[in-house]
Amino acid sequence: MTSTLKPTQQLDRVVIRIAGDSGDGMQLTGDRFTQETAVFGNDLSTLPNFPAEIRAPQGTLAGVSSFQLHFADHDILTPGDRPDVLVAMNPAALKANLGDVPKGGTLILDSHDFTKRALARIGWASNPLEDGTLDGYTVHAVDLTQLTLDALAGAELSRKDAGRSKNMFALGLLSWMYSRPTEGTLNFIRQKFASRPAIAEANITAFKAGWNYGETTETFAVAYEIKPATLPAGTYRNISGNLALSYGLIAAARRAGLPMYLGAYPITPASDILHELSKHKRFGVRTFQAEDEIAGIGAALGAAFGGALAVTTSSGPGIALKAETIGLAVSLELPLVVVDVQRGGPSTGLPTKTEQSDLLQAMYGRNGEAPVPVVAAQSPGDCFYAALEAARIALTYRTPVFLLTDGYLANGSEPWQVPTLAELPDLTVEFATEPNGPDGTFLPYLRDPQTLARPWAVPGTAGLEHRVGGIEKADKTGNISYDPDNHDFMVRTRQAKVDAVAASLPPLVVDDPTGDARVLVVGWGSTYGPIGAACRQVRGSGLPVAQLHLRHLNPFPADLGAILARYDKVVIPEMNLGQLATLIRARYLVDAISVTQIRGLPFKADELADMFQKVISNG
């Protein structure tokens, strides 16, 4: 594809949202545009948004799927609050998303289905293309469907099959508009449909037709260019949270010198971790798709007993089913990484929407006193490092560890600098190899004085035979014990072991450029991007504000209390009803200002910035 002959306007950033029926290939279209944007070198952040139904009724609001991409020539933190450009493939997609587009924004609309019947289905009595609804927007109403059918007139495809290529026509048009590379997409289409050459050729033809339409039509007079971002030197790739987490688990197992075992049951939005890890047997990864959540974690805990880096993955509903076995892992004191990719609840709730509402479940969602370290990732790429950290804690302290991500991180993507081997921590594990007690006996609950971890004895090691089970253990020997004082001691010891993790954590880093801020914004998980972007806006307006983002939620870092005490006000935004705020208030007696949202979507940076400014201005 040749470069455009039309004038090119330079932009520093743009937010594009592509929307249509869930069967229109919006996620594929957005993903391909993202991949080419990553290749071009822009910084980027994405927000896929799709319904939970496998195939919602065509042309309805419930069936709208969208993909938002924010890309820029500088460092960005979020997929953008509002799209500058909305591509809507039908009336439902327009109605569902129009409220997010600011006046003056650009609308590219497939006019093919703006019929009375289609409009009535979504509650519009008149055609918005004609009744003034879209006044104030730059509107390009183009019959993308018919243009696609015309481009494929010579293909040996049915009209229905040919029409399905309209997403590729739209992708070609967008690729022209924003000067995106095209060869990668053409190669992708050829590979994806290698067994169906007619379909491959149709999609390639539609893609080229869309690019040529932008180049030749008078409808689009200007193309745009966003230059590559200046990023630290290194090798980069575009990566989603689930993929980064999968790679992080593999890297952890390799750095520990252990085989990795995943016991899991498919559940949105965690299933892609199972899919990805199943591809990597050559790295000593074994995946087991169990018949249910309980079997998945039971198999994983068995693998931990056998000497593997054991992992189980799920979302909130599945974590509820795993609770008893997590408690067993606490009692057995075996390493186990429990990944919770959070989604909207309660019950099955909003399966494809994001939320941060499982923090208290991770903290306390088990019977008895069963403390578990909790780690949270802050961005898609950071899921790699969060997985390494969860594995480090699990292996070092012989404990199950919760790793919290969410649907926004799991499905979103960003450029990720591929680390070198030397940058990864050494997680080498030493198994027990000989008796550690008097007279040649083995004491399975004799503890390391620093970590309070018990020895990890692989079954079959001569002389290290020992029993495990859910009934309380006697100190050191591991024998069954109902002694009241022993139970009190073991409960407190398991808590002390989790508390000891804090001693291994580096000092917290507060983002307070001037040192004059009196308001501290504390966040965790995926709120990192919106909070960071909002703080940038506040500082840009001349007001100081400090930001602190927590990776470790149990135990809290040792210096957190002193940091909180330095500020007059503490603000905690969360996508729940204030779970971290509850923990902070209880632990540090800080009257934190809780800012909450439970809409299945990330915070908007503009809204947070306005709120932060009010808190600062009100003293």
WOVEN-V95661 format. One record per pair of residues at least 24 apart in sequence whose ideal C-beta (glycine too) atoms are under 6 Angstrom apart, sorted by sequence separation. I is the first residue (numbers start at 1). GAP is how many residues later the second one is. If there is no record, write none. Layout:
I GAP
I GAP
This chain:
301 24
564 24
45 25
144 25
259 25
260 25
261 25
262 25
263 25
265 25
293 25
297 25
431 25
432 25
144 26
310 26
311 26
312 26
313 26
315 26
519 26
520 26
521 26
522 26
523 26
524 26
564 26
44 27
91 27
95 27
246 27
263 27
265 27
294 27
298 27
431 27
517 27
561 27
22 28
64 28
91 28
265 28
293 28
297 28
301 28
315 28
372 28
373 28
374 28
375 28
376 28
377 28
435 28
445 28
516 28
517 28
520 28
22 29
42 29
43 29
64 29
293 29
305 29
316 29
380 29
517 29
92 30
107 30
111 30
242 30
246 30
250 30
304 30
372 30
446 30
514 30
45 31
59 31
61 31
91 31
112 31
242 31
246 31
265 31
304 31
445 31
43 32
47 32
60 32
64 32
105 32
106 32
107 32
108 32
109 32
111 32
264 32
304 32
377 32
380 32
395 32
432 32
43 33
45 33
46 33
59 33
103 33
112 33
243 33
250 33
263 33
380 33
381 33
443 33
445 33
22 34
37 34
45 34
110 34
112 34
380 34
395 34
444 34
512 34
34 35
61 35
110 35
168 35
172 35
176 35
301 35
381 35
392 35
171 36
175 36
263 36
510 36
511 36
21 37
30 37
165 37
169 37
173 37
177 37
263 37
165 38
168 38
172 38
176 38
510 38
26 39
168 39
172 39
176 39
327 39
27 40
169 40
173 40
273 40
326 40
330 40
362 40
22 41
26 41
165 41
169 41
173 41
21 42
156 42
261 42
316 42
323 42
22 43
270 43
323 43
327 43
179 44
270 44
452 44
571 44
19 45
157 45
270 45
452 45
177 46
178 46
179 46
527 46
569 46
19 47
155 47
261 47
267 47
505 47
520 47
264 48
267 48
452 48
522 48
17 49
18 49
259 49
260 49
261 49
262 49
263 49
264 49
508 49
152 50
258 50
518 50
519 50
520 50
521 50
522 50
523 50
17 51
258 51
267 51
508 51
354 52
505 52
507 52
16 53
152 53
256 53
337 53
354 53
502 53
151 54
337 54
354 54
397 54
501 54
15 55
151 55
396 55
398 55
508 55
253 56
397 56
398 56
499 56
502 56
524 56
337 57
148 58
151 58
13 59
59 59
335 59
335 60
12 61
61 61
59 62
249 62
338 62
335 63
336 64
337 64
338 64
339 64
340 64
341 64
342 64
343 64
15 65
24 65
333 65
17 66
337 66
545 67
15 68
15 69
16 69
17 69
18 69
19 69
20 69
341 69
14 70
20 70
270 71
329 71
534 71
538 71
269 72
530 72
533 72
537 72
20 73
530 73
543 73
19 74
269 74
326 74
534 74
538 74
530 75
534 75
538 75
19 78
530 78
534 78
140 79
87 83
268 83
268 84
519 96
519 97
397 100
393 108
409 117
408 118
406 120
333 121
369 122
371 124
373 125
371 127
373 128
244 136
248 136
252 136
332 136
244 137
247 137
29 138
245 138
249 138
269 138
32 139
241 139
244 139
248 139
252 139
256 139
331 139
240 140
244 140
248 140
40 141
269 141
25 142
29 142
39 142
239 142
241 142
245 142
328 142
24 143
36 144
36 145
39 145
36 148
376 148
376 149
379 149
378 150
307 151
32 153
73 153
73 154
74 155
73 156
241 164
241 168
242 168
241 169
255 169
356 169
256 171
257 171
378 171
255 172
240 173
251 173
256 173
238 175
252 175
239 177
376 177
236 179
237 179
374 179
374 180
1 181
236 181
373 181
234 183
235 183
42 184
43 186
41 187
42 187
363 191
408 194
38 200
35 203
1 210
4 211
9 213
11 213
7 215
8 215
9 215
10 215
11 215
6 217
8 217
356 218
4 219
356 219
357 219
360 219
355 220
356 220
359 220
353 247
350 250
344 256
52 299
52 300
50 302
48 363
47 365
46 366
46 367
45 369
38 377
78 451
77 452
78 452
77 455
78 455
77 456
81 523
81 524
81 525
78 527
